[in-house]
Amino acid sequence: MESNEIVREQIFEIIKNQLRDNNPPETKLTYDRLREQGYDDFETRQMIGQCIAVELFDLLKSGKPFGIERYVKNLKALPKEPFD
């Protein structure tokens, strides 16, 4: 398995846990909203995963804690990509 696949699987696991635990609740709200807009399950998880990846990259790059406020802001802006 390539490293990109491993990272994707781990991000999808984070999404699964967030949906299961409803934490943060914005993940489930975003998932439901995107599905209602016609995106399939995989596309929806990919978009949410982009928001997680932005935060993980920042965490690894700068050592800052996970930016929940920015994460939620990026979720609410989907399907717009979360890249400034």
N, C-alpha and C positions, 0 to 999 in steps of 0.2 A: 504494500500500500504506500502510495506517495505521500509526502508530508502535507501537501495541499489537501488531499483526501482526509487525512487524519485531523487536520485543523477543522475542515468542514464538518466532519462527524462530531467533533467536540462542540462546535458552535451549535449544531443541530441538537445536541444533547442539552445544552444550556437552554435553548428555546423550549424543548420538551419539558424541562423542569420548571421554567417560568410559566408555561401554560398550565401545567399540572397544579402548581402551587399558587397560581394567580398572583405572582409576585415578580415584578410589579404588575398591577392590574392592566396597565396600558399595553402590555404585550398581548394579552387576550383580546382586548378591545381592538387593537390594530389588526390582529390576525382575523377576527370576525369581519372587520370593515373591509379589508382587502379581499377576503373571500367573497363577500357580497358584491364587490366591484368586478368580480369575474376572474380573479387570479386563482390558479389552482394551488393545492397545498404546497407543492415544492417551490413554486414561484414566491408564494407568501413567506415561507420559511427562509428562502434566500434573501428576500428584502429585509426581513427582521434580522437575519444573520449579518447583513452589511452594517447595520446599526451597532450590533455587538462587536463586530470586527474593528470598527472605528474606535470604540472605547478600549478594547483589548490592546490595540496598537498603541494608543496614547499611554495606557498603563505601562506597557513594556518599554516604550521609548523614554518616557519622562518619570516613571515611578509614581505618577499621580494615582490616587484611588479611582475606581470606576466612577465615571461621571454620570450619575443617575439622571440629573437634570437634563443634560445634553442628550442622553440616550432616549429619554421620554420625548424630548422635543423632536428628535430625529424620527422616532416611531410615528408621531403625529403627522409628520410631513410626508411620510411614504404615500405614494410610490416614488416621490422625488428622492433621488439618491442622497445619502447622508454625507456628501463630501462638499466641503466649503470651497 
